[in-house]
Structure formats: C-alpha cells, structure tokens
C-alpha cells in the first residue's frame, strides 16, 4: 500500500515526537548486517530508541530492516541526499530520515512518502526557508563547525518557533551545553556506538554508554 503523504507541519510534529524519546540520537555507521539487531537491542536497552543509520555503507538499508524488528526501536536513515534515498529508506523500514541539508526535491520526496524528516540547516537563512515551508524541527549540522551551542542560543530569540537536533562534533563533553538550550530537543552523537565496540561485540558496554547518554539532562 502506498504511504500517505504528509505536510511539512505534520512531518515536523511526528519528528518532534521521535526527538523527544531521548536526549541523544545515536548516529550509526554499520558495516556488518550481523551487528544490526544486537546493536539496536543494546541501545534500546540503554534508553536510546531512535537510531539513525547513516546511508554510508552498502549494508545500511539491510541494517535498517533488521533494526525494525527490534521491539522498542525507532530506526531511521541518515545522510538522505536524493528522492531515491528517501524511498529506499522508507521501503527498508525507516521510521524517520535525517539529511545534512534540504533540497526542494528531497523535501517533496519526504512529504510524498510520509517520512518524518530532520532537514539540515546551518544558517538563519536556511532555517527561515524551512520554516516558511512549514518545518519547525530541524537538524543543525555541522553543529560545532557551524557555530556550536552559542549559535543556536543566538537563534532562539528571533526564531522561537524552531527546535533543533544538533549533530556534528557532539560528544559527552559538550552535549549538555546544547541540551540545556530551550530550542534544542535532542542531539545526534556517534560516541555511544564506537566501531571498536561493535567489532568486539561488546554490547554490554554499548548499553552502558547509552544509559549514560539517556541520563543527560535537557533544558
């Protein structure tokens, strides 16, 4: 059955619900499909249900399909660049998408596929253009390189309608600076699932890292 299309405003409402599930959205680069389910189970057990699987490996779509089978998990697809990426992610079982930017074609595809989307913005002008279309929940990327928490704090007064998920350079040392801001819903971070722990199959340690991240306070 074809997916029901959504307006930009409806997409942002659904995306906000996902962002509020936990303070950190793990940003995952998974090369081995065999890691998909135990990784998702470890992160969900640690309190991080929203899982951004970046489309940077040949296994990514199959990884999303496997993670979709894990109870309590909310698998998503990151690094969406084209309308085809959106369709393939949706078909694989992604329940949300994340993009480093926001082309017209990408936004139209997400709306047509009914896929909750975090479109990327790095400037006030980009954020305003997305707001004019109806998007009120955005990815701020690359967060540290684009001005960090200070930049987002400065946007809160002129653009109070917008909430952000900053990603890019977020770590345990600076995550709280972002999460304390009133216009930040959550942050994306890769430190909760490092490659070495995945390759070692140390799912217990990944659960521990996830539990620490899930306990980070939000403003």
C-alpha atoms as an extended CHARMM CRD file, in Angstrom:
* protein
*
       219  EXT
         1         1  UNK       CA              0.0000000000        0.0000000000        0.0000000000  PROA      1               0.0000000000
         2         2  UNK       CA              1.3300000000        3.4390000000       -0.9220000000  PROA      2               0.0000000000
         3         3  UNK       CA              2.3030000000        5.6280000000        2.0500000000  PROA      3               0.0000000000
         4         4  UNK       CA              0.0430000000        8.5030000000        2.9930000000  PROA      4               0.0000000000
         5         5  UNK       CA              1.6170000000       11.8600000000        2.1480000000  PROA      5               0.0000000000
         6         6  UNK       CA              2.2180000000       14.3690000000        4.9140000000  PROA      6               0.0000000000
         7         7  UNK       CA              2.5080000000       18.1380000000        5.0170000000  PROA      7               0.0000000000
         8         8  UNK       CA              5.6880000000       19.7430000000        6.2950000000  PROA      8               0.0000000000
         9         9  UNK       CA              3.9130000000       20.7060000000        9.5120000000  PROA      9               0.0000000000
        10        10  UNK       CA              2.7090000000       17.1280000000       10.0540000000  PROA      10              0.0000000000
        11        11  UNK       CA              6.2100000000       15.8200000000        9.3910000000  PROA      11              0.0000000000
        12        12  UNK       CA              7.6790000000       18.1680000000       11.9880000000  PROA      12              0.0000000000
        13        13  UNK       CA              5.0870000000       17.1540000000       14.5850000000  PROA      13              0.0000000000
        14        14  UNK       CA              5.9400000000       13.4840000000       14.1230000000  PROA      14              0.0000000000
        15        15  UNK       CA              9.6610000000       14.2100000000       14.0650000000  PROA      15              0.0000000000
        16        16  UNK       CA              9.3680000000       16.1440000000       17.3190000000  PROA      16              0.0000000000
        17        17  UNK       CA              7.7700000000       13.1320000000       19.0000000000  PROA      17              0.0000000000
        18        18  UNK       CA             10.7350000000       10.9910000000       17.9190000000  PROA      18              0.0000000000
        19        19  UNK       CA             13.2480000000       13.6010000000       19.0700000000  PROA      19              0.0000000000
        20        20  UNK       CA             11.6300000000       13.7530000000       22.4900000000  PROA      20              0.0000000000
        21        21  UNK       CA             12.1010000000        9.9970000000       23.0080000000  PROA      21              0.0000000000
        22        22  UNK       CA             15.6300000000       10.5080000000       24.3870000000  PROA      22              0.0000000000
        23        23  UNK       CA             18.2230000000       13.2880000000       24.6720000000  PROA      23              0.0000000000
        24        24  UNK       CA             20.6380000000       11.5680000000       22.2670000000  PROA      24              0.0000000000
        25        25  UNK       CA             20.0010000000       10.0350000000       18.8490000000  PROA      25              0.0000000000
        26        26  UNK       CA             22.8460000000        7.5960000000       18.0870000000  PROA      26              0.0000000000
        27        27  UNK       CA             24.4320000000        8.2820000000       14.6940000000  PROA      27              0.0000000000
        28        28  UNK       CA             25.4260000000        4.8440000000       13.4360000000  PROA      28              0.0000000000
        29        29  UNK       CA             27.7700000000        3.7100000000       10.6780000000  PROA      29              0.0000000000
        30        30  UNK       CA             27.2090000000       -0.0430000000       10.4720000000  PROA      30              0.0000000000
        31        31  UNK       CA             29.1930000000       -2.1310000000        8.0060000000  PROA      31              0.0000000000
        32        32  UNK       CA             28.1140000000       -5.6220000000        9.1090000000  PROA      32              0.0000000000
        33        33  UNK       CA             24.4400000000       -6.5840000000        8.9820000000  PROA      33              0.0000000000
        34        34  UNK       CA             25.1060000000       -9.1440000000       11.7220000000  PROA      34              0.0000000000
        35        35  UNK       CA             25.6480000000       -6.2310000000       14.1110000000  PROA      35              0.0000000000
        36        36  UNK       CA             22.2660000000       -4.6470000000       13.3940000000  PROA      36              0.0000000000
        37        37  UNK       CA             19.9730000000       -6.4220000000       15.8320000000  PROA      37              0.0000000000
        38        38  UNK       CA             22.3410000000       -6.7640000000       18.8230000000  PROA      38              0.0000000000
        39        39  UNK       CA             23.3670000000       -3.1220000000       18.3800000000  PROA      39              0.0000000000
        40        40  UNK       CA             19.7600000000       -1.9340000000       18.2950000000  PROA      40              0.0000000000
        41        41  UNK       CA             18.8950000000       -4.1210000000       21.2760000000  PROA      41              0.0000000000
        42        42  UNK       CA             21.8440000000       -2.7170000000       23.2490000000  PROA      42              0.0000000000
        43        43  UNK       CA             20.9470000000        0.8940000000       22.5110000000  PROA      43              0.0000000000
        44        44  UNK       CA             17.2350000000        0.4370000000       23.2110000000  PROA      44              0.0000000000
        45        45  UNK       CA             18.0860000000       -1.3370000000       26.4760000000  PROA      45              0.0000000000
        46        46  UNK       CA             20.1780000000        1.6920000000       27.4210000000  PROA      46              0.0000000000
        47        47  UNK       CA             17.2810000000        4.0650000000       26.8030000000  PROA      47              0.0000000000
        48        48  UNK       CA             18.0410000000        5.3260000000       23.2870000000  PROA      48              0.0000000000
        49        49  UNK       CA             15.2360000000        4.1290000000       20.9820000000  PROA      49              0.0000000000
        50        50  UNK       CA             15.6950000000        6.4770000000       17.9860000000  PROA      50              0.0000000000
        51        51  UNK       CA             18.5260000000        5.0710000000       15.8480000000  PROA      51              0.0000000000
        52        52  UNK       CA             19.9650000000        6.9740000000       12.8940000000  PROA      52              0.0000000000
        53        53  UNK       CA             21.6520000000        4.5470000000       10.5000000000  PROA      53              0.0000000000
        54        54  UNK       CA             23.6370000000        6.5980000000        8.0250000000  PROA      54              0.0000000000
        55        55  UNK       CA             23.4460000000        5.5400000000        4.3720000000  PROA      55              0.0000000000
        56        56  UNK       CA             27.2310000000        5.4440000000        4.1260000000  PROA      56              0.0000000000
        57        57  UNK       CA             27.7550000000        1.7070000000        3.8430000000  PROA      57              0.0000000000
        58        58  UNK       CA             26.4280000000       -0.9180000000        1.4040000000  PROA      58              0.0000000000
        59        59  UNK       CA             24.7630000000       -2.6680000000        4.3500000000  PROA      59              0.0000000000
        60        60  UNK       CA             22.8470000000        0.3540000000        5.6520000000  PROA      60              0.0000000000
        61        61  UNK       CA             19.4010000000       -0.3940000000        4.2230000000  PROA      61              0.0000000000
        62        62  UNK       CA             19.5330000000       -4.0240000000        5.3190000000  PROA      62              0.0000000000
        63        63  UNK       CA             20.6860000000       -2.8580000000        8.7530000000  PROA      63              0.0000000000
        64        64  UNK       CA             17.6120000000       -0.6370000000        8.9960000000  PROA      64              0.0000000000
        65        65  UNK       CA             15.3870000000       -3.5730000000        8.0290000000  PROA      65              0.0000000000
        66        66  UNK       CA             16.8980000000       -5.7060000000       10.7860000000  PROA      66              0.0000000000
        67        67  UNK       CA             16.6670000000       -2.9420000000       13.3830000000  PROA      67              0.0000000000
        68        68  UNK       CA             12.9900000000       -2.5040000000       12.5020000000  PROA      68              0.0000000000
        69        69  UNK       CA             12.4070000000       -5.9460000000       14.0110000000  PROA      69              0.0000000000
        70        70  UNK       CA             13.7000000000       -4.9080000000       17.4560000000  PROA      70              0.0000000000
        71        71  UNK       CA             10.8940000000       -4.1220000000       19.9330000000  PROA      71              0.0000000000
        72        72  UNK       CA             11.0040000000       -0.5430000000       21.1460000000  PROA      72              0.0000000000
        73        73  UNK       CA             13.4000000000        0.6020000000       18.4310000000  PROA      73              0.0000000000
        74        74  UNK       CA             12.7200000000        3.5330000000       16.1070000000  PROA      74              0.0000000000
        75        75  UNK       CA             15.1030000000        3.0140000000       13.1900000000  PROA      75              0.0000000000
        76        76  UNK       CA             15.8450000000        5.9400000000       10.9170000000  PROA      76              0.0000000000
        77        77  UNK       CA             18.0030000000        6.6600000000        7.8940000000  PROA      77              0.0000000000
        78        78  UNK       CA             20.6720000000        9.3340000000        7.9160000000  PROA      78              0.0000000000
        79        79  UNK       CA             22.5450000000       11.0550000000        5.0990000000  PROA      79              0.0000000000
        80        80  UNK       CA             19.4590000000       11.2200000000        2.8830000000  PROA      80              0.0000000000
        81        81  UNK       CA             20.5280000000       13.1460000000       -0.2170000000  PROA      81              0.0000000000
        82        82  UNK       CA             18.0940000000       12.2550000000       -3.0120000000  PROA      82              0.0000000000
        83        83  UNK       CA             14.4280000000       11.3330000000       -3.5030000000  PROA      83              0.0000000000
        84        84  UNK       CA             15.5940000000        7.7800000000       -4.2210000000  PROA      84              0.0000000000
        85        85  UNK       CA             17.3110000000        7.6830000000       -0.8240000000  PROA      85              0.0000000000
        86        86  UNK       CA             14.0100000000        8.6420000000        0.7980000000  PROA      86              0.0000000000
        87        87  UNK       CA             12.0500000000        5.9320000000       -0.9960000000  PROA      87              0.0000000000
        88        88  UNK       CA             14.6280000000        3.2150000000       -0.3600000000  PROA      88              0.0000000000
        89        89  UNK       CA             14.8520000000        4.1720000000        3.3090000000  PROA      89              0.0000000000
        90        90  UNK       CA             11.0710000000        4.1050000000        3.7030000000  PROA      90              0.0000000000
        91        91  UNK       CA             10.8700000000        0.7520000000        1.9180000000  PROA      91              0.0000000000
        92        92  UNK       CA             13.5790000000       -0.6520000000        4.2100000000  PROA      92              0.0000000000
        93        93  UNK       CA             11.5420000000        0.1980000000        7.3030000000  PROA      93              0.0000000000
        94        94  UNK       CA             12.9410000000        3.5880000000        8.3250000000  PROA      94              0.0000000000
        95        95  UNK       CA             10.5190000000        5.4920000000       10.5170000000  PROA      95              0.0000000000
        96        96  UNK       CA             12.3130000000        8.8070000000       10.1380000000  PROA      96              0.0000000000
        97        97  UNK       CA             15.0010000000       10.3780000000        7.9940000000  PROA      97              0.0000000000
        98        98  UNK       CA             17.8480000000       12.8090000000        8.5210000000  PROA      98              0.0000000000
        99        99  UNK       CA             19.5590000000       14.9700000000        5.9150000000  PROA      99              0.0000000000
       100       100  UNK       CA             22.6420000000       17.2110000000        6.0980000000  PROA      100             0.0000000000
       101       101  UNK       CA             20.7570000000       19.8300000000        4.0770000000  PROA      101             0.0000000000
       102       102  UNK       CA             17.3910000000       20.3830000000        2.4380000000  PROA      102             0.0000000000
       103       103  UNK       CA             16.8720000000       20.4390000000       -1.3190000000  PROA      103             0.0000000000
       104       104  UNK       CA             13.4220000000       21.0350000000       -2.7810000000  PROA      104             0.0000000000
       105       105  UNK       CA             13.4120000000       17.5550000000       -4.3200000000  PROA      105             0.0000000000
       106       106  UNK       CA             14.3220000000       15.9090000000       -1.0260000000  PROA      106             0.0000000000
       107       107  UNK       CA             11.5890000000       17.7210000000        0.8880000000  PROA      107             0.0000000000
       108       108  UNK       CA              8.9930000000       16.8580000000       -1.7460000000  PROA      108             0.0000000000
       109       109  UNK       CA             10.0090000000       13.2000000000       -1.6000000000  PROA      109             0.0000000000
       110       110  UNK       CA              9.7540000000       13.0390000000        2.2020000000  PROA      110             0.0000000000
       111       111  UNK       CA              6.3330000000       14.6560000000        2.0980000000  PROA      111             0.0000000000
       112       112  UNK       CA              5.1300000000       12.2970000000       -0.6380000000  PROA      112             0.0000000000
       113       113  UNK       CA              6.4510000000        9.2470000000        1.2250000000  PROA      113             0.0000000000
       114       114  UNK       CA              5.0780000000       10.4600000000        4.5620000000  PROA      114             0.0000000000
       115       115  UNK       CA              8.5230000000       10.1160000000        6.1450000000  PROA      115             0.0000000000
       116       116  UNK       CA              9.2280000000       12.1990000000        9.2590000000  PROA      116             0.0000000000
       117       117  UNK       CA             12.3440000000       14.1870000000        8.3920000000  PROA      117             0.0000000000
       118       118  UNK       CA             15.0350000000       16.2270000000       10.0990000000  PROA      118             0.0000000000
       119       119  UNK       CA             16.1470000000       18.5220000000        7.2730000000  PROA      119             0.0000000000
       120       120  UNK       CA             19.5150000000       20.1320000000        7.8220000000  PROA      120             0.0000000000
       121       121  UNK       CA             20.1760000000       23.8390000000        8.2640000000  PROA      121             0.0000000000
       122       122  UNK       CA             23.3980000000       25.6370000000        9.1570000000  PROA      122             0.0000000000
       123       123  UNK       CA             22.3630000000       29.3020000000        8.8090000000  PROA      123             0.0000000000
       124       124  UNK       CA             19.4910000000       31.5530000000        9.8260000000  PROA      124             0.0000000000
       125       125  UNK       CA             18.5020000000       31.9200000000        6.1710000000  PROA      125             0.0000000000
       126       126  UNK       CA             18.2660000000       28.1430000000        5.6770000000  PROA      126             0.0000000000
       127       127  UNK       CA             16.2510000000       27.7960000000        8.8810000000  PROA      127             0.0000000000
       128       128  UNK       CA             13.8930000000       30.5880000000        7.7960000000  PROA      128             0.0000000000
       129       129  UNK       CA             13.3470000000       28.9840000000        4.3800000000  PROA      129             0.0000000000
       130       130  UNK       CA             12.3980000000       25.6810000000        6.0120000000  PROA      130             0.0000000000
       131       131  UNK       CA             10.1450000000       27.4620000000        8.4970000000  PROA      131             0.0000000000
       132       132  UNK       CA              8.3600000000       29.2080000000        5.6330000000  PROA      132             0.0000000000
       133       133  UNK       CA              7.5750000000       25.8020000000        4.1430000000  PROA      133             0.0000000000
       134       134  UNK       CA              6.2140000000       24.5480000000        7.4820000000  PROA      134             0.0000000000
       135       135  UNK       CA              9.1830000000       22.7550000000        9.0560000000  PROA      135             0.0000000000
       136       136  UNK       CA              9.6790000000       23.6010000000       12.7150000000  PROA      136             0.0000000000
       137       137  UNK       CA             12.0540000000       20.7690000000       13.7260000000  PROA      137             0.0000000000
       138       138  UNK       CA             15.4550000000       20.8630000000       12.0330000000  PROA      138             0.0000000000
       139       139  UNK       CA             18.8710000000       19.2810000000       12.1450000000  PROA      139             0.0000000000
       140       140  UNK       CA             21.6680000000       21.7730000000       12.8930000000  PROA      140             0.0000000000
       141       141  UNK       CA             24.6950000000       20.4860000000       11.0050000000  PROA      141             0.0000000000
       142       142  UNK       CA             27.6590000000       20.5480000000       11.2380000000  PROA      142             0.0000000000
       143       143  UNK       CA             26.9770000000       21.7790000000       14.7520000000  PROA      143             0.0000000000
       144       144  UNK       CA             30.4320000000       22.5040000000       16.1370000000  PROA      144             0.0000000000
       145       145  UNK       CA             31.8630000000       23.7640000000       12.8510000000  PROA      145             0.0000000000
       146       146  UNK       CA             28.8230000000       25.9790000000       12.1810000000  PROA      146             0.0000000000
       147       147  UNK       CA             28.9500000000       27.9080000000       15.4350000000  PROA      147             0.0000000000
       148       148  UNK       CA             28.1130000000       25.4340000000       18.1710000000  PROA      148             0.0000000000
       149       149  UNK       CA             25.7740000000       25.9280000000       21.0920000000  PROA      149             0.0000000000
       150       150  UNK       CA             26.3980000000       29.6800000000       21.0870000000  PROA      150             0.0000000000
       151       151  UNK       CA             24.9700000000       29.9390000000       17.5700000000  PROA      151             0.0000000000
       152       152  UNK       CA             21.8230000000       28.0040000000       18.4680000000  PROA      152             0.0000000000
       153       153  UNK       CA             21.3760000000       30.0910000000       21.5990000000  PROA      153             0.0000000000
       154       154  UNK       CA             21.5010000000       33.2280000000       19.4380000000  PROA      154             0.0000000000
       155       155  UNK       CA             18.7750000000       31.8510000000       17.1380000000  PROA      155             0.0000000000
       156       156  UNK       CA             16.3430000000       31.1570000000       19.9830000000  PROA      156             0.0000000000
       157       157  UNK       CA             15.0480000000       34.7370000000       20.2480000000  PROA      157             0.0000000000
       158       158  UNK       CA             14.4800000000       35.6060000000       16.5710000000  PROA      158             0.0000000000
       159       159  UNK       CA             13.2870000000       32.0900000000       15.6160000000  PROA      159             0.0000000000
       160       160  UNK       CA             11.4310000000       30.7860000000       18.6910000000  PROA      160             0.0000000000
       161       161  UNK       CA              9.1960000000       28.5390000000       16.5420000000  PROA      161             0.0000000000
       162       162  UNK       CA             12.0880000000       26.2490000000       15.5710000000  PROA      162             0.0000000000
       163       163  UNK       CA             13.5270000000       23.3420000000       17.5600000000  PROA      163             0.0000000000
       164       164  UNK       CA             16.8160000000       21.6970000000       16.6350000000  PROA      164             0.0000000000
       165       165  UNK       CA             18.6970000000       18.4240000000       16.7910000000  PROA      165             0.0000000000
       166       166  UNK       CA             22.3630000000       19.4670000000       16.5630000000  PROA      166             0.0000000000
       167       167  UNK       CA             24.7140000000       16.8900000000       15.0470000000  PROA      167             0.0000000000
       168       168  UNK       CA             28.3660000000       17.0080000000       14.1370000000  PROA      168             0.0000000000
       169       169  UNK       CA             31.0870000000       17.1670000000       16.7480000000  PROA      169             0.0000000000
       170       170  UNK       CA             28.7500000000       16.3910000000       19.6540000000  PROA      170             0.0000000000
       171       171  UNK       CA             30.4330000000       14.4590000000       22.4630000000  PROA      171             0.0000000000
       172       172  UNK       CA             29.9140000000       13.7600000000       26.1710000000  PROA      172             0.0000000000
       173       173  UNK       CA             31.9830000000       16.8820000000       26.9400000000  PROA      173             0.0000000000
       174       174  UNK       CA             29.7570000000       19.3410000000       25.0730000000  PROA      174             0.0000000000
       175       175  UNK       CA             26.3740000000       17.6120000000       24.7960000000  PROA      175             0.0000000000
       176       176  UNK       CA             24.9620000000       19.2690000000       27.9050000000  PROA      176             0.0000000000
       177       177  UNK       CA             25.7550000000       22.7480000000       26.5360000000  PROA      177             0.0000000000
       178       178  UNK       CA             23.4300000000       22.0080000000       23.6260000000  PROA      178             0.0000000000
       179       179  UNK       CA             20.7730000000       20.0900000000       25.5570000000  PROA      179             0.0000000000
       180       180  UNK       CA             20.3930000000       22.9240000000       28.0720000000  PROA      180             0.0000000000
       181       181  UNK       CA             19.1340000000       25.2880000000       25.3520000000  PROA      181             0.0000000000
       182       182  UNK       CA             15.3690000000       25.8730000000       25.0940000000  PROA      182             0.0000000000
       183       183  UNK       CA             15.4010000000       25.3840000000       21.3130000000  PROA      183             0.0000000000
       184       184  UNK       CA             17.1930000000       22.0080000000       21.3820000000  PROA      184             0.0000000000
       185       185  UNK       CA             15.1050000000       18.8260000000       21.5320000000  PROA      185             0.0000000000
       186       186  UNK       CA             17.9320000000       16.2950000000       21.3610000000  PROA      186             0.0000000000
       187       187  UNK       CA             21.3950000000       15.8730000000       19.8650000000  PROA      187             0.0000000000
       188       188  UNK       CA             22.9270000000       13.3590000000       17.4950000000  PROA      188             0.0000000000
       189       189  UNK       CA             26.1000000000       11.5960000000       18.5780000000  PROA      189             0.0000000000
       190       190  UNK       CA             28.2220000000        8.6740000000       17.4680000000  PROA      190             0.0000000000
       191       191  UNK       CA             30.1650000000        8.0700000000       20.6870000000  PROA      191             0.0000000000
       192       192  UNK       CA             27.5990000000        5.6520000000       22.1030000000  PROA      192             0.0000000000
       193       193  UNK       CA             28.4050000000        3.0020000000       19.4800000000  PROA      193             0.0000000000
       194       194  UNK       CA             32.0850000000        3.1850000000       18.5410000000  PROA      194             0.0000000000
       195       195  UNK       CA             33.3500000000        0.9130000000       15.7960000000  PROA      195             0.0000000000
       196       196  UNK       CA             35.7480000000       -0.9430000000       18.1080000000  PROA      196             0.0000000000
       197       197  UNK       CA             32.9520000000       -1.9770000000       20.4690000000  PROA      197             0.0000000000
       198       198  UNK       CA             30.7590000000       -3.1320000000       17.5970000000  PROA      198             0.0000000000
       199       199  UNK       CA             33.5520000000       -5.2080000000       16.1040000000  PROA      199             0.0000000000
       200       200  UNK       CA             34.2750000000       -6.7120000000       19.5240000000  PROA      200             0.0000000000
       201       201  UNK       CA             30.6150000000       -7.4750000000       20.0910000000  PROA      201             0.0000000000
       202       202  UNK       CA             30.7400000000       -5.6580000000       23.4170000000  PROA      202             0.0000000000
       203       203  UNK       CA             27.0360000000       -4.9080000000       23.5320000000  PROA      203             0.0000000000
       204       204  UNK       CA             27.0500000000       -4.5580000000       27.3180000000  PROA      204             0.0000000000
       205       205  UNK       CA             29.4680000000       -1.6260000000       27.1010000000  PROA      205             0.0000000000
       206       206  UNK       CA             27.3550000000       -0.0050000000       24.3840000000  PROA      206             0.0000000000
       207       207  UNK       CA             24.3240000000       -0.3530000000       26.6600000000  PROA      207             0.0000000000
       208       208  UNK       CA             26.3130000000        1.3180000000       29.4490000000  PROA      208             0.0000000000
       209       209  UNK       CA             27.2730000000        4.2260000000       27.1750000000  PROA      209             0.0000000000
       210       210  UNK       CA             23.6660000000        4.5170000000       26.0060000000  PROA      210             0.0000000000
       211       211  UNK       CA             22.4170000000        4.5780000000       29.5810000000  PROA      211             0.0000000000
       212       212  UNK       CA             24.7920000000        7.4500000000       30.4020000000  PROA      212             0.0000000000
       213       213  UNK       CA             23.6550000000        9.3560000000       27.3150000000  PROA      213             0.0000000000
       214       214  UNK       CA             19.9790000000        8.7570000000       28.0940000000  PROA      214             0.0000000000
       215       215  UNK       CA             20.5120000000       10.2970000000       31.5390000000  PROA      215             0.0000000000
       216       216  UNK       CA             21.8310000000       13.5980000000       30.1750000000  PROA      216             0.0000000000
       217       217  UNK       CA             19.6010000000       16.4730000000       31.3560000000  PROA      217             0.0000000000
       218       218  UNK       CA             17.6060000000       18.5710000000       28.9260000000  PROA      218             0.0000000000
       219       219  UNK       CA             16.6430000000       22.1790000000       29.3940000000  PROA      219             0.0000000000
